Each structure stands twice: as structure tokens, then as C-alpha cells.
Amino acid sequence: MRTRTPLDRFNLDIKSRDRVVEFGPGHNPTYRSNVLVEKYLDTNYHRSGDAKLYPHQVYYKEDAECTTFKDKEFDYSICIQVAEHAEHPDKFLNEQMRVAKRGYLETPSLIGEFLFPHESHKWVILDIDNKLIFYEKSKLPGNYLNNNYCELFLNYLPFQSIPYRLLWLTEGDLMINRYEWKDSIDYIINPEDEYYKSFFIKPWDRAMTEKIFPKRTFLQELRRCNKGVCHMVANELREKFNRHTPVPVTPDKIVNLEK
């Protein structure tokens, strides 16, 4: 079941003694992860750069849909910008529930996929009723191939614009789905139900819009903005003063990559 919606990947409910596995960390692994799982080490088709890891981490070359880990071997599972690539999302999600007690899933939202689409993304995903709704991208109407704005929205504004960064913290569901869970993940794949299906194939009316972005009072908005600013400042301070954190290296510099 869903437990909360973190502000971002630095706001996760991970305890100091938790053993953490990360699926598909790619070129940007989470420092807190102990074990990294990557299916492809010889191609960057599904990521933005060469796969990397920190010195304290172990790399396992395995298929995330069918790993050799024991049941509940990990306390926490991290999966950031990976589920949209999965060939079989049901197997992918079920495997995370099998090997971990709790976890965090992050994917592009439907709007995020439209603004900065990737050819390697097979699924578009919406968070509705605390469920992750997967819909095959090839079935969508409209242009989801043109990625002219990827540089602007992913590589420029997040580093140049404070208001844009604050938007990600206050209206995070605009671009991404952030889903922290315990015990189980609620999901639907290619829904036939007209209610869920309509969010992918029809123009959004006011009721649909407010379902994804519920109305808030002015006071709630102020609190949300204040929380976002405080979190953004904390991230900046952590980045500035945590000089002891090593730089991740490419896996070919580590000996035991496979289990």
C-alpha cells in the first residue's frame, strides 16, 4: 500500500540500518543504496550515460523482472525512472514487492512524458486513486516522439531556475509520479475501465484535472511553498558541505560485478 508522497528522491523514509537495493540506477545511483541491479551494462540505450557505482556498493547484473534474491532480503527498494522501460511491468513490480519490505517508485508522469519523451519508454504512467496506472505509449494519440524540449526541461531549467525547481517540489505530480510503498504496490496495466482509460486518450476536463491536482486553500499553498523552499535549501547545503561523498565510478573499475 502507498504510505506517502515524498518531495523527491532525497526525502525517502530509509532507516539507518536498512539494507537497500536499487533497480536500474544507471549513471546516477543513489548513494544510500547497498546493492545495485542493472540488466544492461554494455549499452546506454535505456540511460543517459555509462553505468556507475560508489565504492561501498555491489553491482549485480540481473534482470529486474526475475532476480535471484531471497524473499524480503532487503528492507527498502529504490526504483527511479525505470518502470516506464519495463517489458512486463507486472513482473517488474511484483519482483520489487517480493525482495523488499518497503520502497520508492519514481516515473515520468503523462505530462512529463509529453514534454520530454524518450524512445526507450514503453509506458506512460499516471498516479490515480493511489494506484499507478500504466498505459502502453504506442496506443496514445498525439506526438510522443519529438523530444526537442528535453534539454530545456531536464538539463537546463532544473539547474538555472529556482522557480522551476520549486515547481517540482510543490507540484511534483506535474512532471513525475512519486510513490513510496510498504508491503504492496497498487497498479493497473492497460486499463479497460473507461474511467482510468479516459485520462490517457481524452482531453482533460475540470473534474479530471482536479482529480490529479486537487484544489488547495491559500494557506495550504503557502505551507506547501514553504516546505518546498526549506527542502530545496537543505539539498543545496547538503551538496555544498558533503565533500566527503566520493564520486561514483564506472563498473569496469570494480571487480565483482555479478552475483
C-alpha positions as CSV (number, residue, x, y, z in Angstrom):
1,M,0.0,0.0,0.0
2,R,1.1,3.6,-0.5
3,T,2.5,5.2,2.6
4,R,3.3,8.8,1.4
5,T,4.4,11.0,-1.5
6,P,8.0,12.2,-0.9
7,L,9.1,15.6,-2.1
8,D,11.8,14.0,-4.1
9,R,14.3,11.1,-4.1
10,F,16.2,12.8,-1.2
11,N,13.1,12.7,1.0
12,L,12.8,8.9,1.4
13,D,11.8,7.1,4.6
14,I,15.0,4.9,4.9
15,K,16.3,3.9,8.3
16,S,20.0,4.0,9.2
17,R,20.2,0.1,9.4
18,D,18.1,-0.6,6.3
19,R,19.6,-2.7,3.6
20,V,18.7,-1.0,0.3
21,V,18.6,-2.4,-3.2
22,E,18.3,-0.1,-6.3
23,F,16.9,-1.3,-9.6
24,G,18.3,0.3,-12.7
25,P,20.5,3.0,-11.1
26,G,22.2,3.8,-14.4
27,H,24.6,6.7,-14.4
28,N,23.2,8.3,-11.3
29,P,23.0,5.7,-8.4
30,T,21.6,6.7,-5.0
31,Y,24.4,6.9,-2.5
32,R,22.3,5.3,0.2
33,S,21.8,2.1,-1.8
34,N,23.9,-1.0,-0.9
35,V,23.1,-3.2,-3.9
36,L,22.6,-2.1,-7.5
37,V,20.8,-4.2,-10.1
38,E,21.3,-3.5,-13.8
39,K,20.4,-5.7,-16.7
40,Y,22.4,-3.9,-19.4
41,L,26.0,-2.9,-18.7
42,D,27.1,-2.8,-22.4
43,T,24.6,-0.3,-23.7
44,N,23.2,3.2,-22.7
45,Y,20.0,2.9,-24.7
46,H,17.9,3.0,-21.5
47,R,20.0,5.6,-19.7
48,S,21.7,8.9,-20.2
49,G,25.3,7.8,-19.6
50,D,27.6,5.0,-18.6
51,A,26.5,2.9,-15.5
52,K,28.3,4.0,-12.3
53,L,28.5,3.0,-8.7
54,Y,30.0,4.2,-5.4
55,P,32.9,2.2,-3.7
56,H,30.7,0.8,-1.0
57,Q,28.1,-0.6,-3.5
58,V,27.9,-4.0,-5.2
59,Y,26.7,-4.3,-8.8
60,Y,24.5,-7.3,-9.7
61,K,23.9,-7.9,-13.4
62,E,20.4,-9.3,-13.3
63,D,17.0,-9.0,-14.9
64,A,14.9,-6.9,-12.5
65,E,11.8,-8.9,-13.6
66,C,13.3,-12.1,-12.2
67,T,16.2,-11.8,-9.8
68,T,17.9,-14.4,-7.6
69,F,17.5,-12.6,-4.4
70,K,15.7,-14.2,-1.5
71,D,12.2,-13.1,-0.4
72,K,12.3,-9.9,1.7
73,E,16.1,-9.9,1.5
74,F,16.0,-6.1,1.6
75,D,14.4,-3.5,3.8
76,Y,13.9,-0.9,1.1
77,S,13.8,-0.9,-2.7
78,I,14.6,2.2,-4.9
79,C,13.4,2.4,-8.5
80,I,13.9,5.8,-10.1
81,Q,12.9,6.4,-13.8
82,V,13.0,2.7,-14.7
83,A,9.5,1.2,-14.6
84,E,8.5,3.1,-17.8
85,H,11.1,0.9,-19.6
86,A,9.9,-2.5,-18.3
87,E,8.8,-5.1,-20.8
88,H,6.4,-6.6,-18.3
89,P,5.5,-4.0,-15.6
90,D,3.6,-6.6,-13.6
91,K,6.6,-8.9,-13.2
92,F,8.9,-5.9,-12.6
93,L,6.7,-4.5,-9.7
94,N,5.9,-8.0,-8.3
95,E,9.7,-8.7,-8.0
96,Q,10.2,-5.5,-6.0
97,M,7.4,-6.5,-3.7
98,R,9.0,-9.9,-3.3
99,V,12.5,-8.9,-2.5
100,A,11.8,-5.8,-0.4
101,K,9.6,-4.8,2.5
102,R,9.2,-1.1,1.5
103,G,10.3,1.1,-1.3
104,Y,10.1,4.1,-3.6
105,L,9.0,4.2,-7.2
106,E,9.5,7.3,-9.4
107,T,8.4,7.6,-13.1
108,P,7.7,10.3,-15.6
109,S,4.0,11.4,-15.5
110,L,1.9,11.5,-18.6
111,I,2.6,15.3,-18.9
112,G,6.3,14.7,-18.2
113,E,6.5,12.1,-21.0
114,F,4.8,14.5,-23.4
115,L,7.3,17.4,-22.5
116,F,10.4,15.2,-22.7
117,P,9.7,11.8,-24.3
118,H,12.2,9.1,-24.7
119,E,12.1,6.4,-27.4
120,S,13.1,3.8,-24.9
121,H,10.0,4.4,-22.7
122,K,7.4,1.8,-23.4
123,W,4.8,3.0,-20.9
124,V,3.2,6.3,-19.8
125,I,2.1,6.3,-16.1
126,L,-0.4,8.2,-14.0
127,D,-1.0,8.2,-10.3
128,I,-4.7,7.9,-9.8
129,D,-6.5,6.9,-6.6
130,N,-3.2,5.9,-5.1
131,K,-2.7,3.4,-7.9
132,L,0.0,3.5,-10.6
133,I,-1.8,3.3,-13.9
134,F,0.4,2.0,-16.8
135,Y,-0.7,2.6,-20.4
136,E,1.2,1.5,-23.4
137,K,2.7,4.5,-25.1
138,S,2.1,3.2,-28.6
139,K,-1.6,3.3,-28.0
140,L,-1.7,7.0,-27.2
141,P,-3.0,9.7,-29.5
142,G,-0.7,12.6,-30.2
143,N,3.1,13.2,-30.7
144,Y,5.2,11.4,-28.2
145,L,8.3,11.2,-30.3
146,N,9.5,14.8,-30.6
147,N,12.0,15.5,-27.7
148,N,13.1,19.0,-28.7
149,Y,12.4,20.2,-25.2
150,C,14.3,17.6,-23.3
151,E,17.4,19.8,-23.0
152,L,15.3,22.7,-21.6
153,F,13.2,20.8,-19.1
154,L,15.7,18.2,-17.9
155,N,19.2,19.7,-18.3
156,Y,18.8,23.5,-18.2
157,L,15.9,24.8,-16.1
158,P,16.5,22.4,-13.1
159,F,19.9,24.0,-12.7
160,Q,19.2,27.6,-13.7
161,S,15.7,28.4,-12.4
162,I,14.8,28.4,-8.8
163,P,11.1,28.9,-9.5
164,Y,11.2,25.9,-11.8
165,R,12.9,23.8,-9.1
166,L,10.3,24.9,-6.6
167,L,7.6,23.9,-9.1
168,W,8.9,20.3,-9.0
169,L,8.6,20.3,-5.2
170,T,5.2,22.0,-4.9
171,E,3.5,20.4,-8.0
172,G,5.7,17.3,-8.3
173,D,2.9,15.3,-10.0
174,L,3.0,17.6,-12.9
175,M,6.2,16.0,-14.2
176,I,6.7,12.8,-12.2
177,N,5.0,10.2,-10.1
178,R,6.4,9.7,-6.6
179,Y,5.2,6.6,-4.9
180,E,6.5,5.3,-1.5
181,W,5.0,2.0,-0.5
182,K,5.0,-0.7,2.1
183,D,4.2,-4.4,1.6
184,S,2.5,-3.9,-1.8
185,I,2.2,-1.7,-4.8
186,D,-1.3,-1.0,-6.3
187,Y,-1.1,-0.9,-10.1
188,I,-3.2,-1.4,-13.2
189,I,-1.7,-2.1,-16.6
190,N,-3.5,-1.1,-19.8
191,P,-6.9,-0.4,-18.1
192,E,-10.0,-1.3,-20.0
193,D,-12.2,0.6,-17.4
194,E,-13.3,3.8,-19.2
195,Y,-12.7,5.9,-16.1
196,Y,-8.9,5.2,-15.9
197,K,-8.5,4.9,-19.7
198,S,-10.1,8.3,-20.4
199,F,-7.1,10.1,-18.7
200,F,-4.8,8.8,-21.4
201,I,-7.0,9.1,-24.5
202,K,-9.3,12.0,-23.9
203,P,-8.8,15.8,-23.3
204,W,-8.9,16.5,-19.5
205,D,-12.0,18.4,-18.3
206,R,-12.1,20.2,-15.0
207,A,-13.1,17.2,-13.0
208,M,-10.2,15.1,-14.4
209,T,-7.8,17.9,-13.8
210,E,-8.8,18.3,-10.2
211,K,-8.6,14.6,-9.7
212,I,-4.8,14.7,-10.5
213,F,-4.3,18.2,-9.0
214,P,-6.8,18.6,-6.1
215,K,-7.8,22.2,-5.1
216,R,-5.9,23.7,-2.1
217,T,-6.6,26.7,0.1
218,F,-4.3,29.7,0.0
219,L,-2.9,28.7,3.4
220,Q,-2.2,25.2,2.2
221,E,-0.4,26.7,-0.8
222,L,1.8,28.8,1.4
223,R,2.7,25.8,3.6
224,R,3.5,23.8,0.5
225,C,5.7,26.5,-0.9
226,N,7.5,27.0,2.5
227,K,8.1,23.2,2.7
228,G,9.5,23.2,-0.8
229,V,11.8,26.1,-0.2
230,C,13.1,24.6,3.1
231,H,13.8,21.3,1.3
232,M,15.5,23.0,-1.6
233,V,17.8,24.9,0.7
234,A,18.6,21.8,2.7
235,N,19.5,20.0,-0.5
236,E,21.8,22.8,-1.5
237,L,23.5,22.8,1.9
238,R,23.9,19.1,1.8
239,E,25.5,19.2,-1.6
240,K,27.9,22.1,-0.6
241,F,29.1,20.6,2.7
242,N,29.1,16.9,2.0
243,R,32.5,17.0,0.3
244,H,33.4,13.6,1.8
245,T,31.0,11.8,-0.5
246,P,33.1,10.1,-3.2
247,V,32.4,10.3,-6.9
248,P,30.8,7.3,-8.5
249,V,32.9,5.3,-10.9
250,T,32.2,3.1,-13.9
251,P,31.6,-0.6,-13.1
252,D,34.6,-1.8,-15.1
253,K,36.8,-0.5,-12.3
254,I,35.1,-2.8,-9.8
255,V,35.9,-6.5,-9.7
256,N,32.9,-8.5,-8.6
257,L,30.0,-7.1,-10.6
258,E,27.9,-10.3,-10.9
259,K,26.4,-12.4,-8.2
